[in-house]
Structure formats: C-alpha cells, structure tokens
Amino acid sequence: MSLVNAGVVTAPSSIAATGGSALAFAAGQSSATTMHLYVSADTDLRTRRTIDVVIKPPKIQPTAPNGYTQARATATYKKPKLLANGKITVNSVQVSMSYDVETTQAEIQELMDVGAQMIFDADFTALWKNQSLG
C-alpha cells in the first residue's frame, strides 16, 4: 500500500483492538499533569516496559487564535531491548494530540479515530516498518 492514496474511515461506529493478550500496566509516580505506568510482570528493571503520559492544559495566551493555547496530551510507550553486545537500547512509540478549547467532542473523537488508523491501517505499514514515504 502507499501513503499517496491512503484512506482511513471517518465516523466509524467503533475502532477496537481485538484478539491478542492483555498487557497489564500498573501505576507508578504521577502528578497533576503526568503519569508513569509500567508492566508489573516485567521483573528486570533494565528492560521493564513503560508508558509515560503528559498533559498540558490550555492556558490563556492573548496572541493565540482564540486567546488560549491548545490542549495537548502525549503518551509514550517504551520497550527496552537487551542487545547482543550486552548494551540496552530503548525502542519507543509516541502518540500525541493537540486541539483548541473550542473543539467539540465529536471532532476530538475523529482525531483519535484517524490517529489510531494511522498506526494500524495497511496504507501506513511501509511508513512504520520500512520508513517508506512511497
């Protein structure tokens, strides 16, 4: 498939993960704007899988289009990998979303639906697996 003619579904009745095994996360440190989650079944702390979530609520900013900055949310999944040479690298995927305070819940849902499909839709597979823009 190609990004040039990519297509995703808008206004679906649902988008859901099916099959597979559940990966359970436990809550670690958190604050009003951050949360650290980890896979409690991962006993080796060097290779423990994590998700870090950060939110940035909108703030008053007179120069912004409607007087507020955009609301922002970012979630980063990290999966450390023990390499053959004994060193550790950290593979990761990051999902982020920004939207204006006047954005409706339906518009936010569309952003989420399209964003999710950009990860698993076949039109985007070559991008993620081979860094291909073709």
C-alpha positions in Angstrom: 0.0 0.0 0.0 1.1 3.6 -0.4 0.7 6.8 1.5 0.0 8.6 -1.7 -3.5 7.1 -1.9 -4.0 6.4 1.8 -7.5 6.1 3.1 -9.0 5.8 6.6 -12.5 5.6 7.9 -14.1 8.6 9.5 -17.1 8.4 11.9 -16.8 4.7 12.4 -19.2 3.0 14.8 -16.2 1.8 16.7 -12.5 1.1 16.4 -11.3 -1.5 18.8 -8.4 -3.8 19.3 -9.4 -7.5 19.1 -7.6 -10.7 19.8 -4.2 -10.9 21.4 -3.3 -11.0 25.1 -3.9 -8.2 27.5 -0.7 -6.4 28.7 -1.4 -5.1 32.2 0.1 -1.8 33.4 0.4 -0.6 37.0 0.5 3.0 38.1 3.9 4.4 39.1 4.6 8.0 40.0 2.2 10.7 39.0 1.4 14.3 39.4 -1.4 16.6 38.2 -0.1 16.6 34.6 2.0 13.3 34.4 1.6 9.6 34.9 4.1 6.8 34.7 2.8 3.3 34.0 4.8 0.1 33.9 4.3 -3.6 33.2 4.4 -5.1 36.6 5.1 -8.6 35.2 8.4 -7.3 33.9 10.8 -8.2 36.8 14.0 -7.0 35.2 14.0 -3.2 35.8 16.5 -2.7 32.9 14.0 -4.0 30.4 10.7 -3.0 32.0 8.1 -1.7 29.5 6.6 1.6 30.4 4.1 4.3 29.3 4.7 7.9 30.2 1.7 10.2 29.8 1.9 14.0 29.9 -0.9 16.5 29.6 -0.7 20.3 29.0 -4.0 22.0 29.8 -4.8 25.1 27.7 -3.6 28.4 29.2 -4.6 32.0 28.5 -2.5 33.5 25.7 -3.7 36.7 24.1 -1.8 36.0 20.9 -3.4 32.6 20.3 -6.3 32.4 17.8 -9.0 32.3 20.5 -7.0 33.6 23.4 -5.9 30.1 24.7 -3.1 27.7 23.9 -4.1 24.3 22.6 -4.8 21.4 25.0 -2.0 18.8 24.5 -1.7 15.1 25.5 1.2 12.8 24.8 1.6 9.1 25.6 5.0 7.4 25.0 5.4 3.6 25.1 9.0 2.5 25.7 10.3 -1.1 25.3 13.9 -1.5 26.3 15.8 -4.2 24.4 18.9 -6.0 25.6 21.3 -6.2 22.6 23.6 -9.0 21.6 26.6 -6.8 22.8 25.1 -6.6 26.3 24.0 -2.9 25.9 20.4 -1.7 26.2 18.5 0.4 23.7 15.0 1.7 24.1 12.6 1.4 21.3 9.5 3.6 21.6 6.3 4.9 20.0 4.7 8.2 20.8 1.2 9.3 20.3 0.2 13.0 20.8 -2.8 15.1 20.2 -3.3 18.9 20.3 -6.7 20.6 20.0 -8.3 24.0 20.5 -10.6 24.5 23.6 -13.5 25.1 21.2 -13.1 21.7 19.6 -16.2 19.5 20.0 -16.1 16.0 21.5 -17.0 14.7 18.0 -14.1 16.5 16.5 -11.8 15.1 19.2 -13.1 11.6 18.5 -12.4 12.0 14.8 -8.8 13.0 15.6 -8.5 9.9 17.8 -10.0 7.6 15.2 -7.8 8.8 12.3 -4.7 8.8 14.5 -5.4 5.2 15.6 -5.8 4.1 12.0 -2.5 5.8 11.0 -0.9 3.2 13.3 -2.6 0.0 12.1 -4.0 0.8 8.6 -2.2 -1.1 5.8 -1.6 2.1 3.9 0.8 3.2 6.6 2.6 -0.1 7.2 5.5 0.7 4.9 6.0 4.0 6.7 6.3 2.4 10.1 8.2 -0.8 9.2 10.5 0.5 6.4 10.5 4.3 6.7 9.0 4.5 3.3 7.0 7.5 2.1 6.1 5.9 -1.2 
